[in-house]
Amino acid sequence: MGDDLNDKAPLEYAGVAITVADGHSTLLSLCDYVTERRGGDHAIREVAELILEAQGHAVTF
């Protein structure tokens, strides 16, 4: 998960590339998933909940 140009190379290498809604425009087209939330606005939590739900865990925060 990254949000700026310095994250481009690691995101290209990652199995699943994720950026935030206000990430650099280059990353928006590169990533597999773009969060609905902006960086600093619980974007990590959004991704964590997606992963937990995909694994069959109930998300009850």
PDBQT receptor file of N, H, CA, C and O in Angstrom, charges set to zero:
ATOM      1  N   MET A   1       0.858  -1.170   0.000  1.00  0.00    +0.000 N 
ATOM      2  CA  MET A   1       0.000   0.000   0.000  1.00  0.00    +0.000 C 
ATOM      3  C   MET A   1       0.900   1.227   0.000  1.00  0.00    +0.000 C 
ATOM      4  O   MET A   1       1.838   1.332   0.791  1.00  0.00    +0.000 OA
ATOM      5  N   GLY A   2       0.591   2.164  -0.915  1.00  0.00    +0.000 N 
ATOM      6  H   GLY A   2      -0.171   2.079  -1.557  1.00  0.00    +0.000 HD
ATOM      7  CA  GLY A   2       1.379   3.380  -0.997  1.00  0.00    +0.000 C 
ATOM      8  C   GLY A   2       0.555   4.514  -1.571  1.00  0.00    +0.000 C 
ATOM      9  O   GLY A   2      -0.564   4.319  -2.045  1.00  0.00    +0.000 OA
ATOM     10  N   ASP A   3       1.143   5.718  -1.518  1.00  0.00    +0.000 N 
ATOM     11  H   ASP A   3       2.052   5.876  -1.133  1.00  0.00    +0.000 HD
ATOM     12  CA  ASP A   3       0.376   6.873  -1.988  1.00  0.00    +0.000 C 
ATOM     13  C   ASP A   3       1.159   7.854  -2.846  1.00  0.00    +0.000 C 
ATOM     14  O   ASP A   3       0.584   8.826  -3.334  1.00  0.00    +0.000 OA
ATOM     15  N   ASP A   4       2.460   7.627  -3.046  1.00  0.00    +0.000 N 
ATOM     16  H   ASP A   4       2.927   6.837  -2.650  1.00  0.00    +0.000 HD
ATOM     17  CA  ASP A   4       3.232   8.605  -3.809  1.00  0.00    +0.000 C 
ATOM     18  C   ASP A   4       4.214   7.896  -4.741  1.00  0.00    +0.000 C 
ATOM     19  O   ASP A   4       4.347   6.673  -4.698  1.00  0.00    +0.000 OA
ATOM     20  N   LEU A   5       4.889   8.658  -5.568  1.00  0.00    +0.000 N 
ATOM     21  H   LEU A   5       4.781   9.651  -5.603  1.00  0.00    +0.000 HD
ATOM     22  CA  LEU A   5       5.774   8.085  -6.586  1.00  0.00    +0.000 C 
ATOM     23  C   LEU A   5       6.859   7.186  -6.021  1.00  0.00    +0.000 C 
ATOM     24  O   LEU A   5       7.258   6.224  -6.677  1.00  0.00    +0.000 OA
ATOM     25  N   ASN A   6       7.348   7.473  -4.820  1.00  0.00    +0.000 N 
ATOM     26  H   ASN A   6       7.024   8.255  -4.287  1.00  0.00    +0.000 HD
ATOM     27  CA  ASN A   6       8.387   6.620  -4.239  1.00  0.00    +0.000 C 
ATOM     28  C   ASN A   6       7.861   5.221  -3.920  1.00  0.00    +0.000 C 
ATOM     29  O   ASN A   6       8.652   4.314  -3.657  1.00  0.00    +0.000 OA
ATOM     30  N   ASP A   7       6.565   5.034  -3.939  1.00  0.00    +0.000 N 
ATOM     31  H   ASP A   7       5.923   5.770  -4.152  1.00  0.00    +0.000 HD
ATOM     32  CA  ASP A   7       5.959   3.726  -3.682  1.00  0.00    +0.000 C 
ATOM     33  C   ASP A   7       5.735   2.926  -4.963  1.00  0.00    +0.000 C 
ATOM     34  O   ASP A   7       5.323   1.768  -4.898  1.00  0.00    +0.000 OA
ATOM     35  N   LYS A   8       5.996   3.518  -6.118  1.00  0.00    +0.000 N 
ATOM     36  H   LYS A   8       6.331   4.459  -6.171  1.00  0.00    +0.000 HD
ATOM     37  CA  LYS A   8       5.683   2.871  -7.401  1.00  0.00    +0.000 C 
ATOM     38  C   LYS A   8       6.394   1.527  -7.570  1.00  0.00    +0.000 C 
ATOM     39  O   LYS A   8       5.744   0.523  -7.863  1.00  0.00    +0.000 OA
ATOM     40  N   ALA A   9       7.707   1.492  -7.393  1.00  0.00    +0.000 N 
ATOM     41  H   ALA A   9       8.235   2.307  -7.155  1.00  0.00    +0.000 HD
ATOM     42  CA  ALA A   9       8.463   0.249  -7.589  1.00  0.00    +0.000 C 
ATOM     43  C   ALA A   9       8.005  -0.859  -6.641  1.00  0.00    +0.000 C 
ATOM     44  O   ALA A   9       7.772  -1.978  -7.099  1.00  0.00    +0.000 OA
ATOM     45  N   PRO A  10       7.867  -0.594  -5.337  1.00  0.00    +0.000 N 
ATOM     46  CA  PRO A  10       7.378  -1.657  -4.455  1.00  0.00    +0.000 C 
ATOM     47  C   PRO A  10       5.969  -2.131  -4.822  1.00  0.00    +0.000 C 
ATOM     48  O   PRO A  10       5.666  -3.318  -4.704  1.00  0.00    +0.000 OA
ATOM     49  N   LEU A  11       5.114  -1.218  -5.264  1.00  0.00    +0.000 N 
ATOM     50  H   LEU A  11       5.360  -0.253  -5.360  1.00  0.00    +0.000 HD
ATOM     51  CA  LEU A  11       3.754  -1.605  -5.643  1.00  0.00    +0.000 C 
ATOM     52  C   LEU A  11       3.758  -2.466  -6.904  1.00  0.00    +0.000 C 
ATOM     53  O   LEU A  11       2.941  -3.377  -7.033  1.00  0.00    +0.000 OA
ATOM     54  N   GLU A  12       4.666  -2.188  -7.828  1.00  0.00    +0.000 N 
ATOM     55  H   GLU A  12       5.331  -1.448  -7.724  1.00  0.00    +0.000 HD
ATOM     56  CA  GLU A  12       4.778  -3.016  -9.036  1.00  0.00    +0.000 C 
ATOM     57  C   GLU A  12       5.249  -4.423  -8.683  1.00  0.00    +0.000 C 
ATOM     58  O   GLU A  12       4.905  -5.385  -9.370  1.00  0.00    +0.000 OA
ATOM     59  N   TYR A  13       6.024  -4.544  -7.630  1.00  0.00    +0.000 N 
ATOM     60  H   TYR A  13       6.303  -3.762  -7.072  1.00  0.00    +0.000 HD
ATOM     61  CA  TYR A  13       6.567  -5.824  -7.188  1.00  0.00    +0.000 C 
ATOM     62  C   TYR A  13       5.572  -6.610  -6.331  1.00  0.00    +0.000 C 
ATOM     63  O   TYR A  13       5.615  -7.839  -6.285  1.00  0.00    +0.000 OA
ATOM     64  N   ALA A  14       4.689  -5.896  -5.664  1.00  0.00    +0.000 N 
ATOM     65  H   ALA A  14       4.654  -4.897  -5.701  1.00  0.00    +0.000 HD
ATOM     66  CA  ALA A  14       3.757  -6.519  -4.715  1.00  0.00    +0.000 C 
ATOM     67  C   ALA A  14       2.770  -7.444  -5.422  1.00  0.00    +0.000 C 
ATOM     68  O   ALA A  14       2.454  -7.256  -6.597  1.00  0.00    +0.000 OA
ATOM     69  N   GLY A  15       2.300  -8.429  -4.699  1.00  0.00    +0.000 N 
ATOM     70  H   GLY A  15       2.557  -8.582  -3.745  1.00  0.00    +0.000 HD
ATOM     71  CA  GLY A  15       1.281  -9.323  -5.240  1.00  0.00    +0.000 C 
ATOM     72  C   GLY A  15      -0.035  -8.609  -5.473  1.00  0.00    +0.000 C 
ATOM     73  O   GLY A  15      -0.718  -8.859  -6.466  1.00  0.00    +0.000 OA
ATOM     74  N   VAL A  16      -0.387  -7.728  -4.566  1.00  0.00    +0.000 N 
ATOM     75  H   VAL A  16       0.167  -7.525  -3.759  1.00  0.00    +0.000 HD
ATOM     76  CA  VAL A  16      -1.594  -6.904  -4.682  1.00  0.00    +0.000 C 
ATOM     77  C   VAL A  16      -1.193  -5.472  -4.344  1.00  0.00    +0.000 C 
ATOM     78  O   VAL A  16      -0.709  -5.193  -3.248  1.00  0.00    +0.000 OA
ATOM     79  N   ALA A  17      -1.401  -4.577  -5.294  1.00  0.00    +0.000 N 
ATOM     80  H   ALA A  17      -1.794  -4.804  -6.185  1.00  0.00    +0.000 HD
ATOM     81  CA  ALA A  17      -1.020  -3.176  -5.108  1.00  0.00    +0.000 C 
ATOM     82  C   ALA A  17      -2.249  -2.357  -4.718  1.00  0.00    +0.000 C 
ATOM     83  O   ALA A  17      -3.299  -2.444  -5.354  1.00  0.00    +0.000 OA
ATOM     84  N   ILE A  18      -2.095  -1.563  -3.663  1.00  0.00    +0.000 N 
ATOM     85  H   ILE A  18      -1.241  -1.492  -3.147  1.00  0.00    +0.000 HD
ATOM     86  CA  ILE A  18      -3.206  -0.764  -3.144  1.00  0.00    +0.000 C 
ATOM     87  C   ILE A  18      -2.730   0.664  -2.941  1.00  0.00    +0.000 C 
ATOM     88  O   ILE A  18      -1.619   0.900  -2.466  1.00  0.00    +0.000 OA
ATOM     89  N   THR A  19      -3.583   1.615  -3.305  1.00  0.00    +0.000 N 
ATOM     90  H   THR A  19      -4.485   1.424  -3.691  1.00  0.00    +0.000 HD
ATOM     91  CA  THR A  19      -3.317   3.017  -3.017  1.00  0.00    +0.000 C 
ATOM     92  C   THR A  19      -4.572   3.650  -2.435  1.00  0.00    +0.000 C 
ATOM     93  O   THR A  19      -5.658   3.071  -2.476  1.00  0.00    +0.000 OA
ATOM     94  N   VAL A  20      -4.403   4.833  -1.900  1.00  0.00    +0.000 N 
ATOM     95  H   VAL A  20      -3.521   5.303  -1.866  1.00  0.00    +0.000 HD
ATOM     96  CA  VAL A  20      -5.523   5.563  -1.295  1.00  0.00    +0.000 C 
ATOM     97  C   VAL A  20      -6.191   6.450  -2.340  1.00  0.00    +0.000 C 
ATOM     98  O   VAL A  20      -5.622   6.723  -3.397  1.00  0.00    +0.000 OA
ATOM     99  N   ALA A  21      -7.396   6.892  -2.030  1.00  0.00    +0.000 N 
ATOM    100  H   ALA A  21      -7.858   6.671  -1.171  1.00  0.00    +0.000 HD
ATOM    101  CA  ALA A  21      -8.188   7.684  -2.972  1.00  0.00    +0.000 C 
ATOM    102  C   ALA A  21      -7.452   8.921  -3.463  1.00  0.00    +0.000 C 
ATOM    103  O   ALA A  21      -7.630   9.334  -4.609  1.00  0.00    +0.000 OA
ATOM    104  N   ASP A  22      -6.633   9.511  -2.612  1.00  0.00    +0.000 N 
ATOM    105  H   ASP A  22      -6.489   9.176  -1.681  1.00  0.00    +0.000 HD
ATOM    106  CA  ASP A  22      -5.896  10.706  -3.012  1.00  0.00    +0.000 C 
ATOM    107  C   ASP A  22      -4.433  10.397  -3.334  1.00  0.00    +0.000 C 
ATOM    108  O   ASP A  22      -3.567  11.266  -3.234  1.00  0.00    +0.000 OA
ATOM    109  N   GLY A  23      -4.169   9.144  -3.721  1.00  0.00    +0.000 N 
ATOM    110  H   GLY A  23      -4.872   8.438  -3.803  1.00  0.00    +0.000 HD
ATOM    111  CA  GLY A  23      -2.814   8.765  -4.106  1.00  0.00    +0.000 C 
ATOM    112  C   GLY A  23      -2.407   9.430  -5.414  1.00  0.00    +0.000 C 
ATOM    113  O   GLY A  23      -3.249   9.945  -6.150  1.00  0.00    +0.000 OA
ATOM    114  N   HIS A  24      -1.116   9.415  -5.692  1.00  0.00    +0.000 N 
ATOM    115  H   HIS A  24      -0.432   8.997  -5.094  1.00  0.00    +0.000 HD
ATOM    116  CA  HIS A  24      -0.590  10.018  -6.919  1.00  0.00    +0.000 C 
ATOM    117  C   HIS A  24      -1.282   9.396  -8.130  1.00  0.00    +0.000 C 
ATOM    118  O   HIS A  24      -1.540   8.192  -8.147  1.00  0.00    +0.000 OA
ATOM    119  N   SER A  25      -1.578  10.197  -9.126  1.00  0.00    +0.000 N 
ATOM    120  H   SER A  25      -1.369  11.175  -9.112  1.00  0.00    +0.000 HD
ATOM    121  CA  SER A  25      -2.339   9.734 -10.298  1.00  0.00    +0.000 C 
ATOM    122  C   SER A  25      -1.671   8.558 -11.007  1.00  0.00    +0.000 C 
ATOM    123  O   SER A  25      -2.365   7.716 -11.578  1.00  0.00    +0.000 OA
ATOM    124  N   THR A  26      -0.358   8.483 -10.984  1.00  0.00    +0.000 N 
ATOM    125  H   THR A  26       0.206   9.167 -10.520  1.00  0.00    +0.000 HD
ATOM    126  CA  THR A  26       0.345   7.348 -11.586  1.00  0.00    +0.000 C 
ATOM    127  C   THR A  26      -0.026   6.045 -10.892  1.00  0.00    +0.000 C 
ATOM    128  O   THR A  26      -0.138   5.004 -11.539  1.00  0.00    +0.000 OA
ATOM    129  N   LEU A  27      -0.216   6.100  -9.589  1.00  0.00    +0.000 N 
ATOM    130  H   LEU A  27      -0.125   6.946  -9.063  1.00  0.00    +0.000 HD
ATOM    131  CA  LEU A  27      -0.534   4.893  -8.829  1.00  0.00    +0.000 C 
ATOM    132  C   LEU A  27      -1.981   4.465  -9.017  1.00  0.00    +0.000 C 
ATOM    133  O   LEU A  27      -2.291   3.276  -8.953  1.00  0.00    +0.000 OA
ATOM    134  N   LEU A  28      -2.860   5.419  -9.247  1.00  0.00    +0.000 N 
ATOM    135  H   LEU A  28      -2.608   6.385  -9.299  1.00  0.00    +0.000 HD
ATOM    136  CA  LEU A  28      -4.282   5.093  -9.381  1.00  0.00    +0.000 C 
ATOM    137  C   LEU A  28      -4.515   4.092 -10.506  1.00  0.00    +0.000 C 
ATOM    138  O   LEU A  28      -5.347   3.195 -10.368  1.00  0.00    +0.000 OA
ATOM    139  N   SER A  29      -3.800   4.229 -11.606  1.00  0.00    +0.000 N 
ATOM    140  H   SER A  29      -3.124   4.957 -11.718  1.00  0.00    +0.000 HD
ATOM    141  CA  SER A  29      -3.974   3.307 -12.732  1.00  0.00    +0.000 C 
ATOM    142  C   SER A  29      -3.158   2.026 -12.573  1.00  0.00    +0.000 C 
ATOM    143  O   SER A  29      -3.460   1.018 -13.211  1.00  0.00    +0.000 OA
ATOM    144  N   LEU A  30      -2.141   2.057 -11.741  1.00  0.00    +0.000 N 
ATOM    145  H   LEU A  30      -1.896   2.876 -11.223  1.00  0.00    +0.000 HD
ATOM    146  CA  LEU A  30      -1.258   0.911 -11.533  1.00  0.00    +0.000 C 
ATOM    147  C   LEU A  30      -1.833  -0.100 -10.537  1.00  0.00    +0.000 C 
ATOM    148  O   LEU A  30      -1.608  -1.303 -10.667  1.00  0.00    +0.000 OA
ATOM    149  N   CYS A  31      -2.560   0.387  -9.565  1.00  0.00    +0.000 N 
ATOM    150  H   CYS A  31      -2.743   1.364  -9.460  1.00  0.00    +0.000 HD
ATOM    151  CA  CYS A  31      -2.965  -0.451  -8.431  1.00  0.00    +0.000 C 
ATOM    152  C   CYS A  31      -4.178  -1.326  -8.728  1.00  0.00    +0.000 C 
ATOM    153  O   CYS A  31      -5.027  -1.005  -9.559  1.00  0.00    +0.000 OA
ATOM    154  N   ASP A  32      -4.218  -2.447  -8.008  1.00  0.00    +0.000 N 
ATOM    155  H   ASP A  32      -3.528  -2.708  -7.332  1.00  0.00    +0.000 HD
ATOM    156  CA  ASP A  32      -5.341  -3.376  -8.111  1.00  0.00    +0.000 C 
ATOM    157  C   ASP A  32      -6.560  -2.853  -7.371  1.00  0.00    +0.000 C 
ATOM    158  O   ASP A  32      -7.695  -3.163  -7.734  1.00  0.00    +0.000 OA
ATOM    159  N   TYR A  33      -6.325  -2.059  -6.334  1.00  0.00    +0.000 N 
ATOM    160  H   TYR A  33      -5.404  -1.807  -6.040  1.00  0.00    +0.000 HD
ATOM    161  CA  TYR A  33      -7.427  -1.544  -5.523  1.00  0.00    +0.000 C 
ATOM    162  C   TYR A  33      -7.098  -0.123  -5.085  1.00  0.00    +0.000 C 
ATOM    163  O   TYR A  33      -5.983   0.172  -4.654  1.00  0.00    +0.000 OA
ATOM    164  N   VAL A  34      -8.093   0.746  -5.206  1.00  0.00    +0.000 N 
ATOM    165  H   VAL A  34      -8.999   0.506  -5.556  1.00  0.00    +0.000 HD
ATOM    166  CA  VAL A  34      -7.986   2.123  -4.727  1.00  0.00    +0.000 C 
ATOM    167  C   VAL A  34      -9.028   2.288  -3.630  1.00  0.00    +0.000 C 
ATOM    168  O   VAL A  34     -10.216   2.058  -3.857  1.00  0.00    +0.000 OA
ATOM    169  N   THR A  35      -8.589   2.681  -2.454  1.00  0.00    +0.000 N 
ATOM    170  H   THR A  35      -7.624   2.868  -2.270  1.00  0.00    +0.000 HD
ATOM    171  CA  THR A  35      -9.520   2.823  -1.338  1.00  0.00    +0.000 C 
ATOM    172  C   THR A  35     -10.523   3.941  -1.596  1.00  0.00    +0.000 C 
ATOM    173  O   THR A  35     -10.271   4.850  -2.387  1.00  0.00    +0.000 OA
ATOM    174  N   GLU A  36     -11.648   3.859  -0.924  1.00  0.00    +0.000 N 
ATOM    175  H   GLU A  36     -11.853   3.121  -0.281  1.00  0.00    +0.000 HD
ATOM    176  CA  GLU A  36     -12.637   4.929  -0.987  1.00  0.00    +0.000 C 
ATOM    177  C   GLU A  36     -12.192   6.105  -0.122  1.00  0.00    +0.000 C 
ATOM    178  O   GLU A  36     -12.545   7.254  -0.387  1.00  0.00    +0.000 OA
ATOM    179  N   ARG A  37     -11.418   5.804   0.907  1.00  0.00    +0.000 N 
ATOM    180  H   ARG A  37     -11.131   4.871   1.122  1.00  0.00    +0.000 HD
ATOM    181  CA  ARG A  37     -10.964   6.837   1.848  1.00  0.00    +0.000 C 
ATOM    182  C   ARG A  37      -9.620   7.405   1.425  1.00  0.00    +0.000 C 
ATOM    183  O   ARG A  37      -8.809   6.737   0.783  1.00  0.00    +0.000 OA
ATOM    184  N   ARG A  38      -9.412   8.649   1.801  1.00  0.00    +0.000 N 
ATOM    185  H   ARG A  38     -10.070   9.192   2.323  1.00  0.00    +0.000 HD
ATOM    186  CA  ARG A  38      -8.147   9.324   1.532  1.00  0.00    +0.000 C 
ATOM    187  C   ARG A  38      -7.101   8.880   2.557  1.00  0.00    +0.000 C 
ATOM    188  O   ARG A  38      -7.441   8.350   3.615  1.00  0.00    +0.000 OA
ATOM    189  N   GLY A  39      -5.849   9.099   2.235  1.00  0.00    +0.000 N 
ATOM    190  H   GLY A  39      -5.573   9.530   1.376  1.00  0.00    +0.000 HD
ATOM    191  CA  GLY A  39      -4.782   8.814   3.183  1.00  0.00    +0.000 C 
ATOM    192  C   GLY A  39      -4.982   9.607   4.462  1.00  0.00    +0.000 C 
ATOM    193  O   GLY A  39      -5.315  10.791   4.415  1.00  0.00    +0.000 OA
ATOM    194  N   GLY A  40      -4.781   8.964   5.605  1.00  0.00    +0.000 N 
ATOM    195  H   GLY A  40      -4.510   8.002   5.644  1.00  0.00    +0.000 HD
ATOM    196  CA  GLY A  40      -4.971   9.629   6.888  1.00  0.00    +0.000 C 
ATOM    197  C   GLY A  40      -6.408   9.637   7.363  1.00  0.00    +0.000 C 
ATOM    198  O   GLY A  40      -6.711  10.184   8.423  1.00  0.00    +0.000 OA
ATOM    199  N   ASP A  41      -7.304   9.030   6.580  1.00  0.00    +0.000 N 
ATOM    200  H   ASP A  41      -7.057   8.586   5.718  1.00  0.00    +0.000 HD
ATOM    201  CA  ASP A  41      -8.729   9.000   6.934  1.00  0.00    +0.000 C 
ATOM    202  C   ASP A  41      -9.212   7.552   7.045  1.00  0.00    +0.000 C 
ATOM    203  O   ASP A  41     -10.250   7.194   6.488  1.00  0.00    +0.000 OA
ATOM    204  N   HIS A  42      -8.462   6.732   7.760  1.00  0.00    +0.000 N 
ATOM    205  H   HIS A  42      -7.619   7.022   8.213  1.00  0.00    +0.000 HD
ATOM    206  CA  HIS A  42      -8.818   5.336   8.034  1.00  0.00    +0.000 C 
ATOM    207  C   HIS A  42      -8.755   4.435   6.798  1.00  0.00    +0.000 C 
ATOM    208  O   HIS A  42      -9.479   3.442   6.725  1.00  0.00    +0.000 OA
ATOM    209  N   ALA A  43      -7.903   4.767   5.830  1.00  0.00    +0.000 N 
ATOM    210  H   ALA A  43      -7.315   5.574   5.889  1.00  0.00    +0.000 HD
ATOM    211  CA  ALA A  43      -7.760   3.935   4.631  1.00  0.00    +0.000 C 
ATOM    212  C   ALA A  43      -7.194   2.560   4.978  1.00  0.00    +0.000 C 
ATOM    213  O   ALA A  43      -7.610   1.556   4.399  1.00  0.00    +0.000 OA
ATOM    214  N   ILE A  44      -6.253   2.505   5.915  1.00  0.00    +0.000 N 
ATOM    215  H   ILE A  44      -5.915   3.321   6.385  1.00  0.00    +0.000 HD
ATOM    216  CA  ILE A  44      -5.686   1.217   6.340  1.00  0.00    +0.000 C 
ATOM    217  C   ILE A  44      -6.774   0.340   6.945  1.00  0.00    +0.000 C 
ATOM    218  O   ILE A  44      -6.821  -0.863   6.690  1.00  0.00    +0.000 OA
ATOM    219  N   ARG A  45      -7.638   0.936   7.737  1.00  0.00    +0.000 N 
ATOM    220  H   ARG A  45      -7.600   1.914   7.944  1.00  0.00    +0.000 HD
ATOM    221  CA  ARG A  45      -8.727   0.167   8.333  1.00  0.00    +0.000 C 
ATOM    222  C   ARG A  45      -9.646  -0.387   7.248  1.00  0.00    +0.000 C 
ATOM    223  O   ARG A  45     -10.100  -1.527   7.341  1.00  0.00    +0.000 OA
ATOM    224  N   GLU A  46      -9.920   0.415   6.222  1.00  0.00    +0.000 N 
ATOM    225  H   GLU A  46      -9.551   1.342   6.147  1.00  0.00    +0.000 HD
ATOM    226  CA  GLU A  46     -10.749  -0.048   5.111  1.00  0.00    +0.000 C 
ATOM    227  C   GLU A  46     -10.151  -1.306   4.483  1.00  0.00    +0.000 C 
ATOM    228  O   GLU A  46     -10.865  -2.271   4.211  1.00  0.00    +0.000 OA
ATOM    229  N   VAL A  47      -8.848  -1.288   4.257  1.00  0.00    +0.000 N 
ATOM    230  H   VAL A  47      -8.268  -0.504   4.478  1.00  0.00    +0.000 HD
ATOM    231  CA  VAL A  47      -8.175  -2.432   3.650  1.00  0.00    +0.000 C 
ATOM    232  C   VAL A  47      -8.159  -3.621   4.609  1.00  0.00    +0.000 C 
ATOM    233  O   VAL A  47      -8.386  -4.755   4.190  1.00  0.00    +0.000 OA
ATOM    234  N   ALA A  48      -7.896  -3.374   5.880  1.00  0.00    +0.000 N 
ATOM    235  H   ALA A  48      -7.711  -2.453   6.221  1.00  0.00    +0.000 HD
ATOM    236  CA  ALA A  48      -7.889  -4.456   6.870  1.00  0.00    +0.000 C 
ATOM    237  C   ALA A  48      -9.249  -5.141   6.933  1.00  0.00    +0.000 C 
ATOM    238  O   ALA A  48      -9.324  -6.367   7.009  1.00  0.00    +0.000 OA
ATOM    239  N   GLU A  49     -10.314  -4.362   6.904  1.00  0.00    +0.000 N 
ATOM    240  H   GLU A  49     -10.253  -3.366   6.842  1.00  0.00    +0.000 HD
ATOM    241  CA  GLU A  49     -11.658  -4.941   6.934  1.00  0.00    +0.000 C 
ATOM    242  C   GLU A  49     -11.932  -5.766   5.679  1.00  0.00    +0.000 C 
ATOM    243  O   GLU A  49     -12.553  -6.825   5.764  1.00  0.00    +0.000 OA
ATOM    244  N   LEU A  50     -11.482  -5.301   4.525  1.00  0.00    +0.000 N 
ATOM    245  H   LEU A  50     -10.977  -4.440   4.455  1.00  0.00    +0.000 HD
ATOM    246  CA  LEU A  50     -11.655  -6.069   3.289  1.00  0.00    +0.000 C 
ATOM    247  C   LEU A  50     -10.951  -7.419   3.377  1.00  0.00    +0.000 C 
ATOM    248  O   LEU A  50     -11.503  -8.445   2.979  1.00  0.00    +0.000 OA
ATOM    249  N   ILE A  51      -9.731  -7.408   3.901  1.00  0.00    +0.000 N 
ATOM    250  H   ILE A  51      -9.283  -6.575   4.225  1.00  0.00    +0.000 HD
ATOM    251  CA  ILE A  51      -8.971  -8.650   4.027  1.00  0.00    +0.000 C 
ATOM    252  C   ILE A  51      -9.655  -9.595   5.002  1.00  0.00    +0.000 C 
ATOM    253  O   ILE A  51      -9.812 -10.781   4.710  1.00  0.00    +0.000 OA
ATOM    254  N   LEU A  52     -10.063  -9.084   6.154  1.00  0.00    +0.000 N 
ATOM    255  H   LEU A  52      -9.936  -8.121   6.391  1.00  0.00    +0.000 HD
ATOM    256  CA  LEU A  52     -10.733  -9.928   7.146  1.00  0.00    +0.000 C 
ATOM    257  C   LEU A  52     -12.021 -10.522   6.590  1.00  0.00    +0.000 C 
ATOM    258  O   LEU A  52     -12.296 -11.705   6.792  1.00  0.00    +0.000 OA
ATOM    259  N   GLU A  53     -12.811  -9.712   5.892  1.00  0.00    +0.000 N 
ATOM    260  H   GLU A  53     -12.587  -8.751   5.727  1.00  0.00    +0.000 HD
ATOM    261  CA  GLU A  53     -14.057 -10.209   5.306  1.00  0.00    +0.000 C 
ATOM    262  C   GLU A  53     -13.778 -11.271   4.246  1.00  0.00    +0.000 C 
ATOM    263  O   GLU A  53     -14.499 -12.265   4.159  1.00  0.00    +0.000 OA
ATOM    264  N   ALA A  54     -12.737 -11.069   3.441  1.00  0.00    +0.000 N 
ATOM    265  H   ALA A  54     -12.151 -10.262   3.511  1.00  0.00    +0.000 HD
ATOM    266  CA  ALA A  54     -12.377 -12.040   2.408  1.00  0.00    +0.000 C 
ATOM    267  C   ALA A  54     -11.942 -13.370   3.016  1.00  0.00    +0.000 C 
ATOM    268  O   ALA A  54     -12.088 -14.422   2.394  1.00  0.00    +0.000 OA
ATOM    269  N   GLN A  55     -11.410 -13.317   4.232  1.00  0.00    +0.000 N 
ATOM    270  H   GLN A  55     -11.291 -12.462   4.738  1.00  0.00    +0.000 HD
ATOM    271  CA  GLN A  55     -10.986 -14.529   4.935  1.00  0.00    +0.000 C 
ATOM    272  C   GLN A  55     -12.124 -15.159   5.727  1.00  0.00    +0.000 C 
ATOM    273  O   GLN A  55     -11.934 -16.173   6.398  1.00  0.00    +0.000 OA
ATOM    274  N   GLY A  56     -13.305 -14.557   5.649  1.00  0.00    +0.000 N 
ATOM    275  H   GLY A  56     -13.460 -13.732   5.104  1.00  0.00    +0.000 HD
ATOM    276  CA  GLY A  56     -14.464 -15.115   6.329  1.00  0.00    +0.000 C 
ATOM    277  C   GLY A  56     -14.633 -14.686   7.769  1.00  0.00    +0.000 C 
ATOM    278  O   GLY A  56     -15.441 -15.269   8.493  1.00  0.00    +0.000 OA
ATOM    279  N   HIS A  57     -13.897 -13.689   8.199  1.00  0.00    +0.000 N 
ATOM    280  H   HIS A  57     -13.241 -13.216   7.611  1.00  0.00    +0.000 HD
ATOM    281  CA  HIS A  57     -14.017 -13.194   9.567  1.00  0.00    +0.000 C 
ATOM    282  C   HIS A  57     -15.088 -12.115   9.647  1.00  0.00    +0.000 C 
ATOM    283  O   HIS A  57     -15.199 -11.272   8.757  1.00  0.00    +0.000 OA
ATOM    284  N   ALA A  58     -15.860 -12.148  10.700  1.00  0.00    +0.000 N 
ATOM    285  H   ALA A  58     -15.769 -12.833  11.423  1.00  0.00    +0.000 HD
ATOM    286  CA  ALA A  58     -16.852 -11.096  10.923  1.00  0.00    +0.000 C 
ATOM    287  C   ALA A  58     -16.137  -9.849  11.415  1.00  0.00    +0.000 C 
ATOM    288  O   ALA A  58     -15.330  -9.914  12.342  1.00  0.00    +0.000 OA
ATOM    289  N   VAL A  59     -16.430  -8.728  10.804  1.00  0.00    +0.000 N 
ATOM    290  H   VAL A  59     -17.085  -8.675  10.050  1.00  0.00    +0.000 HD
ATOM    291  CA  VAL A  59     -15.825  -7.462  11.208  1.00  0.00    +0.000 C 
ATOM    292  C   VAL A  59     -16.832  -6.740  12.078  1.00  0.00    +0.000 C 
ATOM    293  O   VAL A  59     -17.856  -6.256  11.597  1.00  0.00    +0.000 OA
ATOM    294  N   THR A  60     -16.527  -6.672  13.377  1.00  0.00    +0.000 N 
ATOM    295  H   THR A  60     -15.694  -7.065  13.768  1.00  0.00    +0.000 HD
ATOM    296  CA  THR A  60     -17.457  -6.054  14.331  1.00  0.00    +0.000 C 
ATOM    297  C   THR A  60     -16.721  -5.064  15.209  1.00  0.00    +0.000 C 
ATOM    298  O   THR A  60     -16.501  -5.319  16.393  1.00  0.00    +0.000 OA
ATOM    299  N   PHE A  61     -16.345  -3.951  14.640  1.00  0.00    +0.000 N 
ATOM    300  H   PHE A  61     -16.524  -3.745  13.678  1.00  0.00    +0.000 HD
ATOM    301  CA  PHE A  61     -15.640  -2.921  15.403  1.00  0.00    +0.000 C 
ATOM    302  C   PHE A  61     -16.621  -1.899  15.895  1.00  0.00    +0.000 C 
ATOM    303  O   PHE A  61     -16.233  -0.941  16.563  1.00  0.00    +0.000 OA
TER     304      PHE A  61
